[in-house]
């Protein structure tokens, strides 16, 4: 077998790409394309690295479900003992539908509405990660009116550069997220005196697709300094939430393994005397990103004077990351041919020049062949749209030799279901 880098459960057997024990071309023929295909073994292997890293600790792993919120994916993580990090009322309903209890859920995000707060209080969630002083005041009002007490932590912005794309950097002074490090102590004092609130912890999250240890070490040191200051002010913090953000391999990156990263961070936490606290983390991309691919059919090969185009049936509505972030996804043939490759820009059928999947890719493909867009498990289906009235793709989950259809392909009738014609 020829395993693909960063994708231990995706490998060529002969000339056909398989996910676990299933051939991708067979899935494309049965379910059509574009088609998202996920490996259950990949998800559980990625989760296992975190679980090993926290073995013997008071800890809770909350899957950041914005990365991929398909119900069956959530079930995989719920059954493996994960809680969930949510950022909307809709995600709360999905987590509950997947079998999570309120106590398994923490609520992040800068713009929680009063209705979302009330619903989360009714569900009995474990914690609100509050991101501004104004949010504290509103949450206090909502909790008092409901006759409930809201458990809160403050999301602190430690002003640490995560060395990632600016759109997914969240821990710098210029970002919209969290309470400024310099105002955190003052904000904790206000939280402690407001009715309807109970301070339970501290939270930070500096960004996504982080591929080195340095930003984590810097952020941990700054946040532990703040923990000391808050507790000296007489406000105990029962848990420390270290967020997520660990990157994956898209194009040769070599992020630290989760267990190795946390061995280093836990050593620093122990040295500072906080190793007995409940520790929380919120991984997302690193659990699902390389567990998924998008299989797409080659529609046309279009030669040009300046470049050649490989036009496929997946588009920016299915795979928005290249258009949004200029992101790299490897594109590989599902079935390999014995001939020299040509260089193509891989593009979709949407009427936008931004509808591209990969530039300058060497491929030996023919119309009717299938390609696999790799590392598509995170921030693809969860960000998919119906632009050009394109239905969202079907999804399947592979477990060894078993295949589960976990989302049916969306039709035009599905998209128009809630619309109303004029009389």
VEXDREN-2710 file (C-alpha; in Angstrom, 1 decimal):
% VEXDREN-2710
k/r/px/py/pz
1/UNK/0.0/0.0/0.0
2/UNK/1.0/3.6/-0.7
3/UNK/-0.2/5.8/2.2
4/UNK/-0.7/9.5/1.6
5/UNK/1.4/11.8/3.8
6/UNK/-0.7/13.0/6.8
7/UNK/-3.5/10.6/5.9
8/UNK/-2.7/7.2/7.5
9/UNK/-6.0/5.7/6.6
10/UNK/-6.0/6.8/2.9
11/UNK/-3.8/4.7/0.7
12/UNK/-3.4/3.4/-2.9
13/UNK/-4.0/-0.3/-3.2
14/UNK/-2.6/-1.0/-6.6
15/UNK/-3.7/2.0/-8.6
16/UNK/-6.9/2.8/-6.7
17/UNK/-7.1/5.1/-3.7
18/UNK/-8.9/3.5/-0.7
19/UNK/-10.2/4.9/2.6
20/UNK/-9.7/2.2/5.2
21/UNK/-10.9/-0.9/3.3
22/UNK/-13.2/0.8/0.8
23/UNK/-12.3/2.0/-2.7
24/UNK/-13.1/5.6/-3.3
25/UNK/-14.1/5.1/-7.0
26/UNK/-16.7/2.6/-5.8
27/UNK/-18.2/5.1/-3.4
28/UNK/-18.2/7.8/-6.2
29/UNK/-20.1/5.4/-8.5
30/UNK/-22.7/4.5/-5.8
31/UNK/-23.3/7.9/-4.2
32/UNK/-22.4/10.3/-7.0
33/UNK/-20.1/13.4/-6.8
34/UNK/-19.2/15.7/-5.2
35/UNK/-19.0/13.4/-2.3
36/UNK/-17.4/13.9/1.2
37/UNK/-15.9/10.7/2.6
38/UNK/-14.7/10.4/6.2
39/UNK/-12.6/7.8/7.9
40/UNK/-13.8/6.9/11.4
41/UNK/-10.4/5.4/12.2
42/UNK/-8.7/8.7/11.4
43/UNK/-10.9/10.6/13.7
44/UNK/-10.4/8.2/16.6
45/UNK/-6.7/8.0/16.0
46/UNK/-6.4/11.8/16.2
47/UNK/-8.5/11.9/19.3
48/UNK/-6.4/9.2/20.9
49/UNK/-3.3/11.4/20.8
50/UNK/-5.1/14.0/22.9
51/UNK/-6.5/11.3/25.2
52/UNK/-3.0/9.9/25.7
53/UNK/-1.6/13.4/26.4
54/UNK/-4.1/14.0/29.2
55/UNK/-4.1/10.5/30.7
56/UNK/-4.3/10.6/34.5
57/UNK/-5.3/14.3/34.5
58/UNK/-8.6/15.9/35.5
59/UNK/-9.5/17.0/32.0
60/UNK/-12.2/17.3/29.4
61/UNK/-11.8/17.4/25.6
62/UNK/-14.5/19.5/23.9
63/UNK/-14.7/19.0/20.1
64/UNK/-14.9/22.4/18.4
65/UNK/-17.8/21.4/16.3
66/UNK/-17.7/24.4/13.9
67/UNK/-15.0/22.4/12.1
68/UNK/-17.5/19.8/11.0
69/UNK/-21.0/19.6/12.6
70/UNK/-22.5/16.7/10.7
71/UNK/-24.6/14.7/13.2
72/UNK/-22.8/11.4/12.7
73/UNK/-19.4/13.0/13.2
74/UNK/-20.7/14.4/16.4
75/UNK/-21.9/11.0/17.4
76/UNK/-18.5/9.5/16.9
77/UNK/-16.9/12.0/19.3
78/UNK/-19.7/11.8/21.8
79/UNK/-19.4/8.0/22.0
80/UNK/-15.7/8.4/22.4
81/UNK/-16.2/10.6/25.5
82/UNK/-15.9/14.1/24.1
83/UNK/-17.9/17.1/25.0
84/UNK/-18.5/19.9/22.6
85/UNK/-17.5/23.5/22.1
86/UNK/-20.3/25.4/20.4
87/UNK/-20.6/28.9/19.0
88/UNK/-24.3/29.2/18.2
89/UNK/-27.7/28.1/19.3
90/UNK/-27.9/25.9/16.2
91/UNK/-24.8/24.1/17.3
92/UNK/-26.3/23.6/20.7
93/UNK/-29.3/21.8/19.2
94/UNK/-27.0/19.7/17.0
95/UNK/-24.9/18.7/20.0
96/UNK/-28.0/17.7/22.0
97/UNK/-29.4/15.8/19.0
98/UNK/-26.1/13.8/18.8
99/UNK/-26.5/12.6/22.4
100/UNK/-24.6/15.2/24.4
101/UNK/-25.8/16.3/27.8
102/UNK/-25.8/20.0/28.7
103/UNK/-23.0/19.4/31.1
104/UNK/-20.8/18.3/28.2
105/UNK/-21.2/21.6/26.4
106/UNK/-19.3/24.9/26.6
107/UNK/-20.5/28.0/24.7
108/UNK/-17.9/30.3/23.0
109/UNK/-18.4/33.2/20.5
110/UNK/-18.4/37.0/20.6
111/UNK/-22.1/37.5/19.7
112/UNK/-24.4/35.3/21.8
113/UNK/-28.0/36.5/21.7
114/UNK/-30.3/36.7/24.7
115/UNK/-32.4/33.8/23.2
116/UNK/-29.2/31.7/22.8
117/UNK/-28.2/32.4/26.4
118/UNK/-31.7/31.4/27.7
119/UNK/-31.7/28.2/25.7
120/UNK/-28.2/27.3/26.9
121/UNK/-29.2/28.0/30.5
122/UNK/-32.3/25.8/30.1
123/UNK/-30.0/23.0/28.7
124/UNK/-27.7/23.3/31.7
125/UNK/-24.5/23.8/29.9
126/UNK/-21.2/23.5/31.7
127/UNK/-19.8/27.0/30.9
128/UNK/-20.2/30.2/29.0
129/UNK/-16.9/31.4/27.6
130/UNK/-17.7/35.2/27.9
131/UNK/-15.8/37.4/25.4
132/UNK/-16.6/41.0/26.5
133/UNK/-17.7/43.1/29.5
134/UNK/-20.9/43.9/27.7
135/UNK/-21.7/40.2/27.3
136/UNK/-21.2/39.7/31.1
137/UNK/-23.8/42.3/31.9
138/UNK/-26.4/40.8/29.4
139/UNK/-25.8/37.3/30.6
140/UNK/-26.3/38.4/34.2
141/UNK/-29.6/40.0/33.3
142/UNK/-30.8/36.9/31.3
143/UNK/-29.8/34.5/34.1
144/UNK/-31.5/36.5/36.9
145/UNK/-34.7/36.8/34.8
146/UNK/-34.6/33.0/34.3
147/UNK/-34.0/32.3/38.0
148/UNK/-30.7/30.5/37.1
149/UNK/-27.0/30.9/37.7
150/UNK/-24.7/31.0/34.6
151/UNK/-21.3/29.3/35.0
152/UNK/-18.8/31.6/33.3
153/UNK/-15.2/31.8/32.3
154/UNK/-13.6/34.8/30.6
155/UNK/-12.0/34.2/27.2
156/UNK/-8.8/36.2/27.6
157/UNK/-6.9/37.6/24.6
158/UNK/-3.2/37.1/25.5
159/UNK/-1.9/39.1/22.4
160/UNK/0.1/36.2/21.1
161/UNK/0.9/35.8/17.4
162/UNK/-0.2/32.3/16.4
163/UNK/1.9/32.6/13.1
164/UNK/-1.1/31.5/10.9
165/UNK/-3.4/33.1/8.3
166/UNK/-4.7/36.5/9.5
167/UNK/-8.3/35.4/9.0
168/UNK/-7.9/32.5/11.5
169/UNK/-5.7/34.4/14.0
170/UNK/-7.8/35.1/17.1
171/UNK/-5.4/36.1/20.0
172/UNK/-3.9/39.4/18.9
173/UNK/-5.0/42.9/20.1
174/UNK/-6.5/43.7/16.7
175/UNK/-8.8/40.6/16.8
176/UNK/-12.5/40.8/17.8
177/UNK/-12.2/37.9/20.2
178/UNK/-11.9/37.8/24.0
179/UNK/-11.2/40.3/26.8
180/UNK/-7.9/42.2/26.5
181/UNK/-5.2/40.7/28.8
182/UNK/-4.7/44.1/30.4
183/UNK/-8.4/44.4/31.4
184/UNK/-9.0/40.8/32.4
185/UNK/-8.5/41.2/36.2
186/UNK/-10.9/44.2/36.3
187/UNK/-13.4/42.2/34.2
188/UNK/-13.1/39.2/36.6
189/UNK/-13.9/41.5/39.5
190/UNK/-17.0/42.7/37.8
191/UNK/-18.0/39.1/36.9
192/UNK/-17.6/38.1/40.6
193/UNK/-20.0/40.8/41.8
194/UNK/-22.7/40.4/39.2
195/UNK/-25.9/38.5/40.2
196/UNK/-26.7/35.3/38.3
197/UNK/-23.1/34.5/37.5
198/UNK/-20.7/32.1/38.9
199/UNK/-17.0/32.3/37.9
200/UNK/-15.6/28.9/37.2
201/UNK/-12.6/29.3/34.9
202/UNK/-10.5/31.0/32.4
203/UNK/-10.3/30.4/28.6
204/UNK/-8.1/31.4/25.7
205/UNK/-7.8/30.5/22.0
206/UNK/-5.2/32.2/19.9
207/UNK/-6.0/30.9/16.4
208/UNK/-6.2/28.0/14.1
209/UNK/-3.8/25.9/12.0
210/UNK/-0.9/26.5/14.4
211/UNK/2.1/24.3/13.4
212/UNK/4.7/25.1/16.0
213/UNK/4.9/24.9/19.8
214/UNK/6.1/28.5/20.4
215/UNK/2.7/30.3/20.3
216/UNK/1.2/27.8/22.7
217/UNK/4.1/28.1/25.2
218/UNK/3.9/31.9/25.1
219/UNK/0.1/31.9/25.6
220/UNK/0.2/29.4/28.4
221/UNK/2.8/31.4/30.3
222/UNK/0.8/34.7/30.0
223/UNK/-2.5/33.1/31.0
224/UNK/-1.0/31.3/34.0
225/UNK/0.4/34.7/35.2
226/UNK/-3.2/36.0/35.0
227/UNK/-4.6/33.0/36.9
228/UNK/-2.2/33.9/39.7
229/UNK/-3.4/37.5/39.7
230/UNK/-7.1/36.6/39.6
231/UNK/-6.8/34.2/42.5
232/UNK/-4.8/36.6/44.6
233/UNK/-7.8/38.9/44.1
234/UNK/-9.9/36.3/45.8
235/UNK/-11.6/34.8/42.8
236/UNK/-10.9/31.0/42.5
237/UNK/-10.7/29.5/39.0
238/UNK/-11.7/25.8/38.9
239/UNK/-10.7/25.1/35.4
240/UNK/-8.2/26.4/32.8
241/UNK/-9.4/26.1/29.1
242/UNK/-6.5/26.1/26.6
243/UNK/-8.6/26.3/23.5
244/UNK/-7.6/24.5/20.3
245/UNK/-5.9/25.5/17.1
246/UNK/-3.4/22.7/16.5
247/UNK/-2.7/22.4/12.7
248/UNK/-2.7/19.5/10.3
249/UNK/-0.7/18.6/7.2
250/UNK/-2.1/20.2/4.1
251/UNK/1.1/20.8/2.1
252/UNK/4.1/19.4/4.0
253/UNK/3.5/21.1/7.3
254/UNK/4.8/19.1/10.3
255/UNK/2.8/20.2/13.3
256/UNK/3.7/18.6/16.6
257/UNK/1.8/15.5/17.6
258/UNK/-1.0/16.3/20.1
259/UNK/0.5/14.1/22.8
260/UNK/4.0/15.5/22.4
261/UNK/2.7/19.1/22.5
262/UNK/0.7/18.5/25.6
263/UNK/3.6/16.7/27.3
264/UNK/5.6/19.9/26.9
265/UNK/2.7/22.2/28.0
266/UNK/1.8/20.1/31.0
267/UNK/5.4/20.1/32.2
268/UNK/5.2/24.0/32.3
269/UNK/1.7/23.9/33.9
270/UNK/3.1/21.5/36.6
271/UNK/6.1/23.7/37.2
272/UNK/3.8/26.6/37.8
273/UNK/1.7/24.6/40.3
274/UNK/-1.5/24.3/38.4
275/UNK/-1.3/20.6/37.4
276/UNK/-4.1/19.7/39.8
277/UNK/-6.7/21.9/38.1
278/UNK/-9.3/20.6/35.7
279/UNK/-7.9/21.2/32.2
280/UNK/-10.0/21.7/29.1
281/UNK/-9.2/21.9/25.4
282/UNK/-11.2/22.5/22.3
283/UNK/-9.6/20.7/19.3
284/UNK/-11.5/20.9/16.0
285/UNK/-9.5/20.8/12.7
286/UNK/-6.8/18.5/14.2
287/UNK/-9.5/15.8/14.9
288/UNK/-11.4/15.9/11.5
289/UNK/-9.3/17.7/8.9
290/UNK/-7.3/14.8/7.6
291/UNK/-10.1/12.4/8.2
292/UNK/-12.0/13.6/5.2
293/UNK/-11.7/14.0/1.4
294/UNK/-14.0/15.4/-1.3
295/UNK/-14.3/13.1/-4.3
296/UNK/-15.1/15.0/-7.5
297/UNK/-15.5/14.0/-11.2
298/UNK/-13.4/15.5/-13.9
299/UNK/-15.9/17.1/-16.4
300/UNK/-13.6/18.7/-18.9
301/UNK/-9.9/19.3/-19.7
302/UNK/-9.6/22.7/-21.2
303/UNK/-6.2/23.7/-22.7
304/UNK/-5.3/27.4/-22.8
305/UNK/-2.5/29.7/-24.0
306/UNK/-1.3/30.5/-20.5
307/UNK/-2.6/27.5/-18.5
308/UNK/-4.6/24.3/-18.7
309/UNK/-7.8/23.8/-16.8
310/UNK/-9.1/20.7/-15.2
311/UNK/-12.8/21.4/-14.6
312/UNK/-14.4/19.3/-11.9
313/UNK/-17.9/19.0/-10.5
314/UNK/-16.9/20.2/-7.0
315/UNK/-16.8/24.0/-6.5
316/UNK/-16.2/26.8/-4.1
317/UNK/-19.6/26.2/-2.5
318/UNK/-18.4/22.7/-1.6
319/UNK/-14.8/23.6/-0.8
320/UNK/-14.7/27.3/0.2
321/UNK/-11.3/27.4/1.8
322/UNK/-9.2/28.1/-1.3
323/UNK/-11.4/31.0/-2.3
324/UNK/-11.6/32.4/1.3
325/UNK/-8.0/31.8/2.5
326/UNK/-6.1/31.0/-0.6
327/UNK/-5.7/27.6/1.1
328/UNK/-3.9/24.6/-0.2
329/UNK/-5.6/21.2/-0.6
330/UNK/-3.7/18.4/-2.3
331/UNK/-5.6/17.0/-5.3
332/UNK/-4.8/13.4/-6.3
333/UNK/-6.3/11.0/-8.8
334/UNK/-8.6/8.3/-7.4
335/UNK/-7.4/5.9/-10.0
336/UNK/-3.8/6.3/-11.3
337/UNK/-2.9/6.0/-15.0
338/UNK/0.5/5.0/-16.4
339/UNK/1.4/8.2/-18.3
340/UNK/3.1/11.5/-17.7
341/UNK/1.0/14.1/-15.9
342/UNK/0.1/17.5/-17.3
343/UNK/-0.1/20.7/-15.2
344/UNK/-3.6/22.0/-14.5
345/UNK/-5.4/24.6/-12.6
346/UNK/-8.2/22.6/-10.9
347/UNK/-11.4/24.6/-11.0
348/UNK/-15.1/24.2/-10.5
349/UNK/-18.2/25.1/-12.5
350/UNK/-19.3/28.1/-10.4
351/UNK/-19.4/31.5/-12.3
352/UNK/-16.6/33.1/-10.3
353/UNK/-12.9/33.4/-11.1
354/UNK/-12.4/32.7/-7.4
355/UNK/-13.9/29.2/-7.9
356/UNK/-10.6/27.3/-7.9
357/UNK/-9.4/24.3/-5.9
358/UNK/-5.8/24.1/-6.8
359/UNK/-3.3/26.0/-9.0
360/UNK/-0.5/24.4/-11.1
361/UNK/-1.2/20.8/-10.1
362/UNK/0.4/17.8/-12.0
363/UNK/-2.3/15.4/-12.8
364/UNK/-2.8/12.5/-15.3
365/UNK/-6.6/12.5/-15.6
366/UNK/-9.2/12.1/-18.3
367/UNK/-12.9/13.3/-18.4
368/UNK/-14.9/10.9/-16.3
369/UNK/-12.1/10.2/-13.9
370/UNK/-12.4/11.1/-10.3
371/UNK/-10.0/13.1/-8.1
372/UNK/-9.8/13.3/-4.3
373/UNK/-9.4/16.7/-2.7
374/UNK/-7.5/15.9/0.5
375/UNK/-7.7/17.3/4.0
376/UNK/-11.4/18.2/3.4
377/UNK/-12.8/17.0/6.8
378/UNK/-12.7/20.5/8.4
379/UNK/-14.3/23.8/7.3
380/UNK/-15.6/22.4/4.1
381/UNK/-19.1/20.9/4.6
382/UNK/-19.6/23.1/7.7
383/UNK/-19.0/26.2/5.5
384/UNK/-20.7/24.8/2.3
385/UNK/-23.4/27.0/0.6
386/UNK/-26.0/26.8/-2.1
387/UNK/-24.4/29.4/-4.3
388/UNK/-25.6/29.0/-7.9
389/UNK/-28.4/26.9/-6.4
390/UNK/-26.0/24.0/-6.1
391/UNK/-27.1/21.3/-3.7
392/UNK/-24.8/20.5/-0.8
393/UNK/-22.9/17.2/-1.3
394/UNK/-23.7/13.8/0.1
395/UNK/-21.5/12.5/3.0
396/UNK/-20.4/9.0/3.9
397/UNK/-18.6/7.7/6.9
398/UNK/-16.3/4.7/6.4
399/UNK/-15.6/2.3/9.3
400/UNK/-13.3/-0.5/8.1
401/UNK/-15.3/-2.1/5.3
402/UNK/-18.6/-0.6/6.4
403/UNK/-20.1/2.4/4.7
404/UNK/-22.7/4.7/6.3
405/UNK/-24.5/7.4/4.3
406/UNK/-24.7/10.2/6.8
407/UNK/-26.1/13.0/4.7
408/UNK/-28.2/12.6/1.5
409/UNK/-27.4/14.8/-1.4
410/UNK/-29.4/18.1/-1.3
411/UNK/-31.8/18.7/-4.2
412/UNK/-33.1/21.9/-5.7
413/UNK/-36.5/21.1/-4.1
414/UNK/-34.8/20.8/-0.7
415/UNK/-33.3/24.3/-1.2
416/UNK/-36.7/25.9/-2.1
417/UNK/-38.7/24.1/0.6
418/UNK/-38.9/27.2/2.9
419/UNK/-39.4/29.7/0.1
420/UNK/-42.8/31.2/-0.8
421/UNK/-44.0/32.4/-4.2
422/UNK/-45.8/35.6/-4.6
423/UNK/-49.6/35.4/-4.9
END
